[in-house]
Amino acid sequence: MQIFEVTDSHSENEFIQLPVRLYRNEENWIRPLDKDIKAVFDPSKNKNYRNGEAIRWILKNDKGEVIGRLAAFIIKKVAAAQEQPTGGIGFFECIDDQAAAFMLFDAGKKWLEERGMEAMDGPINFGDRNNWWGLLIDGFSEPNYQMPYNFLYYKDLFEAYGFKEYFKQFTYERPVGSQVELDDRFYAKAQSSLDNPDYEFRHIRKDEFKIAHKYFLKVYNEAWTGHNGVKSMTEAQAHNIFKQLKPITDVKIVWFAFYKGEPVAFFISIPELNQLYKHLNGQWNLWSKIKFMYMLKTGVCKKALGIVFGVVPTHQRKGVEGGLVVSFVKTLAWKKGFQYDNMEMNWIGDFNPKMMRVAEQIGAEIGKTHITYRKLFDETKEFKRASFI
């Protein structure tokens, strides 16, 4: 076996095509868009190159066949914030062969050590946590957009190498229809905000979308800034997020709570894009774009994905979370003709029990479990799991 660095379009194509071959008999695997994988490793598209670097490898057997792949990366500010400077590995794919897997892990470890790292997390992404993060260990149904799907034997390969569980990630799901009622206690808590005339709960209007990023920005910065290193967002960043969301947004599933006219909470959902991308075989050309937009506009997608939720601190524990959910289901989701019959939520880490309780209170159950692993290079040092928030 021999490892080769990805340095040109040919080796990049081999990197992308390996999972296509490995998962060809896996009915629930959905091929990612090739452009999305390439973008992670394109300095002109991935801002993390401004403060970091990345490398990719493919592993070939003696016949010249690609049997494994791996990427390694560091983001200097993230690494420096850890007790042990920590880099990452990700996009791991491999045949069921421990020697092959260990050869890839060794390459990642060596590269990171040369850059002063003392630990590595994996499998993670060279970017945001909501994309390609964690190893799937339970719930092998169709993956959500830009979330990992992998063979179960990967768990054994990671743990045999010495990776330890840093945190678990839970993807909650629940049917949207009225066949699943909400907990009575949840209703009671929600009623206090629903009965308060100063609160308003609704989805945004189409003509309101152009300013919705301002609603989002106000709540996000108050609700999330400071949590686990989350930095304040600028209006330009919020505007860019909503600009990217606009082509795929269904305003009926973008809900805000207002108090005396000011936004104080939101939950933002979108159509679950993998339900459409699975028909495109990884391509994003003119024909696939036309096909995608046709499916999007004709209601082919029956699953919604909750991507972010937040309540400003001064309105927490006042039933606002419940007010959002109850107003949504009673005025829209339980009505005949509602497009979506199932909803999944962006993963919640086991370090965030408060959000786990919120998901459980609305009748959601864990549908998928991923693990983020960490390996300390000096195994005599104390291993610590992710701290609770």
C-alpha positions as CSV (number, residue, x, y, z in Angstrom):
1,M,0.0,0.0,0.0
2,Q,1.1,3.5,-0.7
3,I,-0.2,7.0,0.2
4,F,-0.3,9.8,-2.4
5,E,-1.1,13.5,-1.7
6,V,-4.0,15.0,-3.7
7,T,-2.2,17.5,-5.9
8,D,-4.1,17.7,-9.2
9,S,-7.5,17.2,-10.8
10,H,-6.9,13.5,-11.4
11,S,-6.1,12.7,-7.8
12,E,-8.9,14.9,-6.7
13,N,-11.3,13.0,-8.8
14,E,-10.0,9.7,-7.3
15,F,-10.6,11.2,-3.9
16,I,-14.2,12.0,-4.8
17,Q,-14.9,8.8,-6.6
18,L,-13.8,6.4,-3.8
19,P,-17.1,6.6,-1.8
20,V,-19.1,6.2,-5.0
21,R,-17.5,2.8,-5.4
22,L,-17.6,1.9,-1.7
23,Y,-21.3,2.7,-1.2
24,R,-22.7,1.5,-4.5
25,N,-24.7,-1.2,-2.7
26,E,-25.8,1.0,0.2
27,E,-29.4,2.1,-0.5
28,N,-29.5,4.8,2.1
29,W,-26.2,6.5,1.1
30,I,-26.7,9.8,-0.8
31,R,-23.9,11.0,-3.0
32,P,-22.8,14.5,-2.0
33,L,-22.5,17.1,-4.7
34,D,-19.0,17.0,-6.1
35,K,-18.8,20.8,-6.0
36,D,-19.5,20.8,-2.2
37,I,-16.5,18.5,-1.5
38,K,-14.2,20.5,-3.8
39,A,-15.2,23.8,-2.2
40,V,-14.0,22.6,1.3
41,F,-10.5,22.4,-0.2
42,D,-10.6,25.5,-2.4
43,P,-8.9,28.5,-0.7
44,S,-11.0,30.9,-2.8
45,K,-14.2,29.4,-1.3
46,N,-13.2,28.3,2.2
47,K,-12.4,31.2,4.5
48,N,-10.7,28.9,7.0
49,Y,-7.6,28.9,4.7
50,R,-7.0,32.5,6.0
51,N,-6.0,31.1,9.3
52,G,-5.3,27.5,8.6
53,E,-4.2,24.8,6.1
54,A,-5.3,21.5,4.8
55,I,-4.1,18.4,3.0
56,R,-5.7,15.4,1.3
57,W,-4.4,11.9,0.6
58,I,-5.5,8.8,-1.2
59,L,-4.3,5.3,-0.4
60,K,-3.7,2.8,-3.1
61,N,-3.1,-1.0,-2.9
62,D,-0.4,-2.9,-4.8
63,K,-2.7,-3.0,-7.9
64,G,-3.0,0.7,-8.0
65,E,-6.6,0.8,-6.8
66,V,-7.7,3.5,-4.4
67,I,-8.8,1.9,-1.2
68,G,-8.8,4.8,1.2
69,R,-8.7,8.5,1.6
70,L,-8.3,11.2,4.4
71,A,-7.9,14.9,4.9
72,A,-6.1,16.7,7.7
73,F,-6.4,20.3,8.6
74,I,-5.7,22.9,11.3
75,I,-7.4,26.2,12.0
76,K,-4.9,28.0,14.1
77,K,-7.3,30.0,16.3
78,V,-9.3,26.9,17.1
79,A,-6.2,24.9,17.8
80,A,-4.8,27.5,20.2
81,A,-8.0,27.6,22.2
82,Q,-7.7,24.0,23.2
83,E,-5.9,22.7,26.3
84,Q,-3.8,20.7,23.9
85,P,-3.4,22.3,20.5
86,T,-5.8,20.2,18.4
87,G,-6.1,19.7,14.6
88,G,-8.6,17.6,12.7
89,I,-9.0,14.8,10.3
90,G,-12.0,14.1,8.1
91,F,-13.5,12.8,4.9
92,F,-12.2,9.4,5.9
93,E,-13.2,6.5,3.7
94,C,-11.6,3.1,3.7
95,I,-12.1,-0.6,3.0
96,D,-12.5,-2.8,6.0
97,D,-8.8,-3.2,6.7
98,Q,-7.2,-2.0,9.9
99,A,-3.7,-1.7,8.4
100,A,-5.0,0.5,5.6
101,A,-6.9,2.7,8.1
102,F,-4.0,3.0,10.4
103,M,-1.8,4.0,7.6
104,L,-4.1,6.9,6.8
105,F,-4.4,7.9,10.5
106,D,-0.7,7.8,10.9
107,A,-0.3,10.2,7.9
108,G,-2.8,12.6,9.5
109,K,-1.1,12.4,12.9
110,K,2.4,13.0,11.5
111,W,1.3,16.0,9.5
112,L,-0.4,17.6,12.5
113,E,2.5,16.9,14.8
114,E,4.8,18.6,12.4
115,R,2.6,21.7,12.8
116,G,2.7,21.7,16.6
117,M,-0.5,19.8,17.3
118,E,-0.8,17.6,20.3
119,A,-4.2,16.0,19.5
120,M,-6.6,15.4,16.6
121,D,-10.4,15.4,16.4
122,G,-12.2,13.3,13.8
123,P,-13.9,12.8,11.6
124,I,-14.7,16.5,11.4
125,N,-14.8,19.2,8.7
126,F,-12.4,21.9,7.7
127,G,-15.1,24.4,8.5
128,D,-18.4,24.7,10.3
129,R,-19.6,22.1,12.8
130,N,-23.0,21.8,11.0
131,N,-21.3,20.2,7.9
132,W,-19.7,16.7,7.6
133,W,-19.1,16.4,11.3
134,G,-18.9,13.1,13.3
135,L,-19.0,9.4,12.7
136,L,-22.4,7.8,12.2
137,I,-22.8,4.9,14.7
138,D,-26.6,4.6,14.9
139,G,-29.6,5.4,12.7
140,F,-28.4,4.4,9.3
141,S,-31.2,6.1,7.4
142,E,-30.7,8.6,4.6
143,P,-28.3,11.4,5.7
144,N,-29.2,15.0,5.8
145,Y,-27.5,17.4,3.5
146,Q,-23.7,17.6,4.2
147,M,-23.9,15.2,7.1
148,P,-21.8,12.0,7.2
149,Y,-23.0,8.5,6.3
150,N,-20.5,5.7,6.8
151,F,-20.0,2.0,7.4
152,L,-20.5,0.8,11.0
153,Y,-17.0,-0.8,10.9
154,Y,-15.5,2.7,10.9
155,K,-16.2,2.9,14.6
156,D,-14.0,-0.1,15.3
157,L,-11.2,1.3,13.1
158,F,-11.2,4.7,15.0
159,E,-11.4,3.1,18.4
160,A,-8.7,0.5,17.7
161,Y,-6.4,3.4,16.7
162,G,-6.9,5.0,20.1
163,F,-9.5,7.6,19.4
164,K,-11.8,8.3,22.4
165,E,-15.3,9.7,22.5
166,Y,-15.1,13.5,22.8
167,F,-18.9,14.0,22.5
168,K,-21.9,12.4,20.9
169,Q,-24.2,14.2,18.4
170,F,-27.9,13.5,18.3
171,T,-30.1,14.2,15.3
172,Y,-33.7,14.4,16.6
173,E,-36.7,13.8,14.4
174,R,-40.4,13.7,14.7
175,P,-43.4,13.4,12.4
176,V,-45.0,16.8,11.6
177,G,-48.6,15.6,11.4
178,S,-51.1,15.7,14.2
179,Q,-50.7,12.0,14.9
180,V,-48.0,13.0,17.4
181,E,-49.3,15.3,20.1
182,L,-47.2,17.5,22.3
183,D,-46.6,17.0,26.0
184,D,-49.2,18.5,28.3
185,R,-46.6,20.2,30.4
186,F,-45.1,21.7,27.2
187,Y,-48.5,23.1,26.3
188,A,-49.0,24.6,29.7
189,K,-45.6,26.4,29.7
190,A,-46.2,27.7,26.1
191,Q,-49.6,29.0,27.0
192,S,-48.2,31.8,29.2
193,S,-46.5,33.4,26.2
194,L,-49.4,32.6,23.8
195,D,-51.8,34.4,26.1
196,N,-49.6,37.4,26.5
197,P,-50.6,40.1,23.9
198,D,-47.1,41.5,23.8
199,Y,-45.9,38.4,22.1
200,E,-46.5,37.6,18.4
201,F,-45.5,34.2,16.8
202,R,-45.5,33.8,13.1
203,H,-43.6,32.9,10.0
204,I,-42.0,35.6,7.9
205,R,-43.7,36.9,4.8
206,K,-42.2,36.6,1.3
207,D,-42.0,40.4,1.1
208,E,-40.3,40.5,4.5
209,F,-37.5,38.2,3.6
210,K,-35.2,41.1,2.5
211,I,-35.0,42.3,6.1
212,A,-35.4,39.0,8.0
213,H,-31.6,38.8,8.4
214,K,-31.9,41.7,10.8
215,Y,-34.4,39.8,12.9
216,F,-32.0,36.8,12.9
217,L,-28.9,38.9,13.7
218,K,-30.5,40.5,16.8
219,V,-31.6,37.1,18.3
220,Y,-28.5,35.2,17.3
221,N,-26.0,37.7,18.8
222,E,-27.9,37.8,22.1
223,A,-28.7,34.1,22.3
224,W,-25.4,32.5,21.1
225,T,-22.5,34.9,21.4
226,G,-20.1,33.6,24.0
227,H,-21.3,30.0,24.0
228,N,-18.5,27.6,23.4
229,G,-16.4,30.3,21.7
230,V,-19.2,31.5,19.3
231,K,-18.4,35.1,18.1
232,S,-20.8,37.9,17.3
233,M,-22.1,38.0,13.8
234,T,-22.0,41.1,11.6
235,E,-24.9,42.3,9.6
236,A,-23.0,41.6,6.4
237,Q,-22.5,38.0,7.5
238,A,-26.2,37.6,8.4
239,H,-27.2,39.2,5.1
240,N,-25.0,36.7,3.2
241,I,-26.5,33.7,5.1
242,F,-30.0,34.8,4.1
243,K,-28.9,35.6,0.6
244,Q,-27.7,32.0,0.3
245,L,-30.9,30.6,1.8
246,K,-33.2,32.6,-0.4
247,P,-33.4,30.3,-3.4
248,I,-34.3,27.3,-1.2
249,T,-36.3,29.0,1.6
250,D,-39.9,28.1,2.3
251,V,-41.1,31.0,4.4
252,K,-43.8,28.9,6.0
253,I,-41.1,27.1,8.1
254,V,-39.1,30.2,9.1
255,W,-40.7,31.3,12.4
256,F,-40.0,34.2,14.7
257,A,-41.3,35.4,18.1
258,F,-41.7,39.1,18.6
259,Y,-42.1,40.9,21.9
260,K,-43.6,44.4,21.5
261,G,-42.5,44.3,17.9
262,E,-38.9,43.3,18.5
263,P,-37.6,39.8,17.5
264,V,-36.7,37.7,20.6
265,A,-36.7,34.1,19.2
266,F,-36.6,32.0,16.1
267,F,-36.5,28.6,14.6
268,I,-35.4,28.4,11.0
269,S,-36.0,25.4,8.9
270,I,-35.5,24.6,5.2
271,P,-36.5,21.8,2.9
272,E,-34.1,18.9,3.5
273,L,-32.0,19.2,0.4
274,N,-30.6,15.7,0.2
275,Q,-34.2,14.6,-0.6
276,L,-33.6,16.4,-3.9
277,Y,-29.9,16.1,-4.4
278,K,-30.1,12.3,-4.2
279,H,-31.6,12.4,-7.7
280,L,-28.6,14.3,-9.2
281,N,-25.8,11.8,-8.8
282,G,-23.4,14.4,-7.4
283,Q,-23.6,16.7,-10.4
284,W,-24.4,20.4,-10.5
285,N,-24.7,21.4,-14.1
286,L,-27.4,23.2,-16.0
287,W,-29.6,20.2,-16.3
288,S,-29.3,19.2,-12.7
289,K,-30.1,22.8,-11.6
290,I,-33.2,22.8,-13.7
291,K,-34.2,19.4,-12.3
292,F,-33.5,20.6,-8.7
293,M,-35.6,23.7,-9.1
294,Y,-38.5,21.8,-10.6
295,M,-38.5,19.3,-7.7
296,L,-38.2,22.1,-5.2
297,K,-41.1,24.1,-6.6
298,T,-43.4,21.1,-7.1
299,G,-43.2,19.8,-3.5
300,V,-41.2,16.7,-4.0
301,C,-39.4,17.2,-0.7
302,K,-41.4,15.9,2.2
303,K,-38.8,16.4,5.0
304,A,-37.9,19.7,6.6
305,L,-34.6,20.3,8.4
306,G,-34.4,22.6,11.4
307,I,-31.1,24.4,11.0
308,V,-31.0,26.8,13.9
309,F,-33.0,27.8,17.0
310,G,-32.5,30.6,19.5
311,V,-34.1,32.6,22.3
312,V,-32.6,35.8,23.7
313,P,-31.6,35.3,27.4
314,T,-34.2,37.8,28.8
315,H,-37.0,35.7,27.3
316,Q,-35.8,32.3,28.2
317,R,-37.8,30.2,30.6
318,K,-40.9,32.2,29.8
319,G,-42.6,29.7,27.5
320,V,-41.4,31.4,24.3
321,E,-39.8,28.2,23.0
322,G,-43.2,26.5,23.4
323,G,-45.1,29.4,22.0
324,L,-43.0,29.1,18.8
325,V,-43.7,25.4,18.4
326,V,-47.4,25.4,19.4
327,S,-48.2,28.3,17.1
328,F,-46.4,26.6,14.3
329,V,-48.2,23.2,14.6
330,K,-51.6,24.6,15.4
331,T,-51.7,27.3,12.7
332,L,-49.9,25.5,9.9
333,A,-48.2,22.1,10.4
334,W,-51.4,20.3,11.5
335,K,-53.5,21.7,8.7
336,K,-54.5,19.5,5.8
337,G,-52.2,20.0,2.8
338,F,-49.1,20.9,4.7
339,Q,-46.2,19.8,2.5
340,Y,-43.8,18.2,5.1
341,D,-44.6,15.0,6.9
342,N,-41.3,14.7,8.8
343,M,-38.8,17.1,10.4
344,E,-35.2,16.5,11.5
345,M,-33.1,18.9,13.4
346,N,-29.4,19.9,13.1
347,W,-27.5,17.7,15.5
348,I,-27.4,18.5,19.2
349,G,-24.3,17.6,21.2
350,D,-24.6,15.7,24.4
351,F,-22.8,18.6,26.0
352,N,-26.0,20.7,25.6
353,P,-28.6,18.9,27.7
354,K,-30.8,22.0,27.7
355,M,-31.4,21.8,24.0
356,M,-31.8,18.0,24.2
357,R,-34.7,18.6,26.7
358,V,-36.3,21.1,24.3
359,A,-36.2,18.6,21.5
360,E,-37.7,15.9,23.7
361,Q,-40.5,18.2,25.0
362,I,-41.8,18.7,21.4
363,G,-42.1,15.0,20.9
364,A,-38.9,14.5,19.0
365,E,-36.8,11.3,19.3
366,I,-33.2,10.5,18.5
367,G,-33.0,9.3,14.9
368,K,-29.3,9.3,14.3
369,T,-26.2,9.3,16.5
370,H,-22.8,10.5,15.5
371,I,-19.6,10.6,17.6
372,T,-16.8,13.2,17.4
373,Y,-13.6,11.5,18.5
374,R,-10.4,12.9,19.9
375,K,-7.0,11.3,20.1
376,L,-4.3,12.7,22.4
377,F,-0.8,12.1,20.9
378,D,0.6,11.8,24.4
379,E,-1.6,9.2,25.9
380,T,-0.2,9.8,29.4
381,K,-2.1,13.1,29.6
382,E,-5.6,13.2,31.0
383,F,-8.4,12.8,28.4
384,K,-11.3,15.2,29.0
385,R,-14.7,15.0,27.2
386,A,-16.3,18.2,25.9
387,S,-17.5,20.4,28.7
388,F,-21.2,21.0,29.2
389,I,-22.9,24.3,28.3
